[in-house]
Amino acid sequence: MKVSRTSRLNGEYQKEISSILRRVKDRAPDMKGLISVTEVDVAPDLKTAYVYVSIYGAGGEEEVKHTLAVLQNNAGFIRKELSQVMRMRTVPALTFRLDGSMGYGAKMDELFKKITYTTSPDEPSEDEEN
């Protein structure tokens, strides 16, 4: 199975950006919650990259938006740190985006927990009796 160069870079950028974000939290203490890099999508020309993040425990929607804005404001610093680690000719410009898939999954889990069965598996349901 052949893996493309961009898919390998996506994984490497994801790993390195995650470790850099730990240091950014020390630099920007107003970032709230746990920040997880869920995916990185590097353009084929390696000039730009979208970094998808999930933010947990930040409080409300306003806190999440504020943390995302702080991340975007520190994108230059993250890019500079990334250039020292990756040792590539060009490091892409980073754009942070909120990944809602984890929140959606948690919402679906809660909905599944609320579902209750009114009949046991041994008893026929009302539809089967008629």
Residue frames relative to the residue before (quaternion, step in Angstrom):
aa qw qx qy qz dx dy dz
M 1.0000 0.0000 0.0000 0.0000 0.00 0.00 0.00
K 0.2575 -0.7859 0.5494 0.1189 3.54 -0.71 1.11
V 0.1786 -0.7767 0.5992 0.0757 3.55 -0.84 1.03
S 0.4232 -0.7271 0.4805 0.2475 3.55 -0.81 1.00
R 0.6457 -0.5410 0.3829 0.3791 3.52 -1.25 0.48
T 0.6641 0.5087 -0.3225 0.4429 3.60 0.91 -0.82
S 0.6455 0.5047 -0.3441 0.4585 3.62 0.99 -0.65
R 0.6239 0.5083 -0.3406 0.4861 3.61 1.09 -0.63
L 0.6538 0.5054 -0.3125 0.4684 3.57 0.98 -0.83
N 0.5992 0.5626 -0.3627 0.4391 3.60 1.01 -0.75
G 0.6838 0.4857 -0.2827 0.4654 3.57 0.90 -0.90
E 0.6618 0.5011 -0.3046 0.4670 3.57 0.96 -0.83
Y 0.6485 0.5031 -0.3162 0.4757 3.58 0.96 -0.85
Q 0.6310 0.5396 -0.3359 0.4449 3.58 0.96 -0.83
K 0.6746 0.4957 -0.2892 0.4643 3.58 0.89 -0.94
E 0.7099 0.4642 -0.2688 0.4565 3.58 0.82 -0.96
I 0.6424 0.5093 -0.3330 0.4659 3.60 0.98 -0.77
S 0.6112 0.5492 -0.3523 0.4481 3.60 1.04 -0.69
S 0.6904 0.4583 -0.2905 0.4785 3.57 0.91 -0.82
I 0.6334 0.5226 -0.3348 0.4621 3.60 1.06 -0.66
L 0.6202 0.5684 -0.3479 0.4138 3.60 1.02 -0.73
R 0.5738 0.5725 -0.3859 0.4404 3.59 1.12 -0.50
R 0.6826 0.4647 -0.2817 0.4886 3.58 1.01 -0.79
V 0.6121 0.5525 -0.3550 0.4406 3.59 1.09 -0.64
K 0.6055 0.5609 -0.3592 0.4356 3.60 1.06 -0.68
D 0.6317 0.5065 -0.3339 0.4826 3.60 1.11 -0.59
R 0.6745 0.5005 -0.2745 0.4682 3.55 1.09 -0.79
A 0.7796 0.1883 -0.0831 0.5915 3.59 1.08 -0.76
P 0.1499 -0.8475 0.5025 0.0819 3.60 0.17 1.23
D 0.5989 0.5771 -0.3748 0.4096 3.63 1.18 -0.22
M 0.4847 0.6139 -0.4616 0.4184 3.59 1.26 0.18
K 0.1671 -0.8115 0.5575 0.0523 3.55 -0.70 1.13
G 0.7927 0.3605 -0.2460 0.4256 3.53 -1.22 0.53
L 0.5689 -0.5602 0.4869 0.3541 3.47 -1.43 0.03
I 0.1644 -0.7979 0.5769 0.0585 3.57 -0.71 1.12
S 0.0480 -0.7964 0.6025 -0.0224 3.53 -0.76 1.11
V 0.3072 -0.7254 0.5866 0.1878 3.58 -0.87 0.98
T 0.1907 -0.8262 0.5242 0.0791 3.56 -0.41 1.23
E 0.8007 -0.0732 0.0768 0.5896 3.59 1.07 -0.66
V 0.1226 -0.7377 0.6567 0.0976 3.53 -1.26 0.55
D 0.1039 -0.7886 0.6057 0.0220 3.54 -0.90 1.01
V 0.1171 -0.8064 0.5793 0.0203 3.56 -0.25 1.32
A 0.4709 -0.6649 0.5048 0.2851 3.57 -0.97 0.89
P 0.6237 -0.5753 0.3721 0.3764 3.62 -1.09 0.60
D 0.6911 0.4559 -0.2918 0.4790 3.61 1.10 -0.56
L 0.4161 -0.7548 0.4140 0.2929 3.60 1.37 0.07
K 0.4643 0.6873 -0.4442 0.3387 3.60 1.15 0.50
T 0.7969 0.1335 -0.0559 0.5865 3.59 1.08 -0.70
A 0.0508 -0.7791 0.6239 0.0347 3.52 -1.28 0.46
Y 0.2620 -0.7215 0.6190 0.1662 3.53 -1.09 0.80
V 0.1441 -0.7743 0.6139 0.0534 3.53 -0.87 1.04
Y 0.1738 -0.7945 0.5778 0.0690 3.57 -0.54 1.20
V 0.0443 -0.8152 0.5767 -0.0316 3.56 -0.73 1.12
S 0.2212 -0.7103 0.6473 0.1658 3.52 -1.31 0.51
I 0.1443 -0.7884 0.5959 0.0497 3.56 -0.94 0.92
Y 0.0746 -0.8129 0.5774 -0.0121 3.56 -0.62 1.21
G 0.8337 0.2510 -0.1677 0.4623 3.53 -1.20 0.57
A 0.4449 0.7039 -0.4515 0.3204 3.57 1.15 0.42
G 0.5963 -0.5371 0.3846 0.4561 3.58 1.20 -0.13
G 0.8129 -0.2363 0.1949 0.4953 3.52 -0.87 -0.97
E 0.7597 -0.3711 0.2936 0.4460 3.49 -1.39 -0.14
E 0.6231 0.5511 -0.3396 0.4390 3.60 1.06 -0.72
E 0.6548 0.5079 -0.3117 0.4648 3.59 0.98 -0.82
V 0.6329 0.5224 -0.3288 0.4674 3.58 1.03 -0.77
K 0.6639 0.4948 -0.3027 0.4720 3.59 0.93 -0.87
H 0.6368 0.5238 -0.3255 0.4628 3.59 1.04 -0.77
T 0.6570 0.5036 -0.3062 0.4701 3.58 0.96 -0.87
L 0.6398 0.5102 -0.3232 0.4754 3.59 1.02 -0.76
A 0.6424 0.5108 -0.3210 0.4726 3.60 1.03 -0.74
V 0.6356 0.5101 -0.3300 0.4763 3.61 1.02 -0.75
L 0.6185 0.5337 -0.3377 0.4674 3.58 1.04 -0.75
Q 0.6743 0.4925 -0.2948 0.4646 3.57 0.89 -0.93
N 0.6394 0.5206 -0.3255 0.4627 3.59 1.06 -0.72
N 0.7231 0.4057 -0.2328 0.5083 3.60 1.12 -0.64
A 0.3352 0.7719 -0.4848 0.2381 3.61 1.25 0.22
G 0.6299 0.5376 -0.3373 0.4477 3.60 1.03 -0.70
F 0.6516 0.5016 -0.3046 0.4806 3.57 0.99 -0.86
I 0.6498 0.5104 -0.3135 0.4680 3.58 0.96 -0.87
R 0.6407 0.5217 -0.3179 0.4651 3.58 1.01 -0.81
K 0.6466 0.5141 -0.3180 0.4652 3.59 0.98 -0.83
E 0.6565 0.4939 -0.3041 0.4822 3.59 0.95 -0.85
L 0.6388 0.5330 -0.3114 0.4593 3.55 1.05 -0.80
S 0.6442 0.5260 -0.3249 0.4503 3.59 1.02 -0.75
Q 0.6538 0.5047 -0.3215 0.4631 3.60 1.09 -0.60
V 0.6940 0.4666 -0.2720 0.4761 3.57 1.11 -0.62
M 0.7460 0.4546 -0.2320 0.4278 3.58 0.84 -1.00
R 0.1819 -0.8260 0.5144 0.1413 3.62 1.11 -0.53
M 0.3948 0.6808 -0.5086 0.3492 3.53 0.76 1.11
R 0.6444 -0.5270 0.3812 0.4021 3.55 -1.23 0.39
T 0.7940 0.0519 -0.0154 0.6055 3.56 0.90 -0.92
V 0.1886 -0.7335 0.6426 0.1164 3.52 -1.11 0.79
P 0.4682 -0.7215 0.4262 0.2804 3.59 -0.69 1.01
A 0.5175 -0.5790 0.5250 0.3484 3.53 -1.29 0.48
L 0.3038 -0.7958 0.5063 0.1341 3.55 -0.79 1.06
T 0.0578 -0.7539 0.6539 0.0268 3.53 -1.06 0.86
F 0.2423 -0.7914 0.5487 0.1180 3.56 -0.65 1.14
R 0.0337 -0.7811 0.6233 -0.0118 3.53 -1.01 0.92
L 0.4756 -0.6684 0.4998 0.2781 3.52 -1.14 0.70
D 0.2327 -0.7574 0.5986 0.1175 3.56 -0.87 1.01
G 0.1940 -0.8284 0.5203 0.0737 3.55 -0.45 1.22
S 0.4384 0.7305 -0.4500 0.2677 3.59 1.21 -0.03
M 0.6452 0.5110 -0.3337 0.4596 3.60 1.00 -0.70
G 0.6514 0.5010 -0.3106 0.4778 3.58 0.99 -0.77
Y 0.6325 0.5245 -0.3185 0.4727 3.55 1.06 -0.78
G 0.6489 0.5191 -0.3072 0.4637 3.57 1.00 -0.82
A 0.6483 0.5060 -0.3129 0.4752 3.58 1.01 -0.81
K 0.6332 0.5256 -0.3267 0.4648 3.57 1.04 -0.77
M 0.6593 0.5017 -0.3041 0.4704 3.57 0.97 -0.86
D 0.6172 0.5386 -0.3448 0.4583 3.61 1.03 -0.71
E 0.6493 0.5087 -0.3150 0.4694 3.57 0.98 -0.83
L 0.6516 0.5068 -0.3212 0.4642 3.59 0.97 -0.79
F 0.6506 0.5101 -0.3182 0.4640 3.59 1.00 -0.76
K 0.6328 0.5321 -0.3312 0.4547 3.58 1.08 -0.68
K 0.6573 0.5266 -0.3050 0.4446 3.57 1.13 -0.66
I 0.5683 0.5923 -0.3887 0.4184 3.56 1.20 -0.42
T 0.0261 -0.7886 0.6144 -0.0023 3.56 -0.82 0.99
Y 0.3761 -0.7100 0.5504 0.2269 3.52 -1.12 0.70
T 0.3289 -0.7699 0.5176 0.1765 3.56 -0.81 1.01
T 0.7522 0.2758 -0.1949 0.5658 3.60 1.17 -0.37
S 0.4704 -0.6444 0.5111 0.3198 3.53 -1.16 0.53
P 0.6601 -0.5316 0.3443 0.4039 3.61 -1.14 0.40
D 0.6587 0.5228 -0.3153 0.4397 3.64 1.12 -0.58
E 0.6734 0.4888 -0.2953 0.4695 3.58 1.10 -0.66
P 0.4366 -0.6721 0.5164 0.3014 3.61 -0.99 0.72
S 0.4634 -0.6626 0.5047 0.3026 3.54 -1.08 0.64
E 0.6956 -0.4754 0.3317 0.4244 3.57 -1.28 0.23
D 0.6321 0.5419 -0.3374 0.4392 3.59 1.05 -0.68
E 0.6789 0.5030 -0.2943 0.4466 3.59 1.00 -0.76
E 0.6197 0.5642 -0.3441 0.4234 3.61 1.14 -0.58
N 0.7089 0.4691 -0.2616 0.4570 3.60 1.04 -0.71
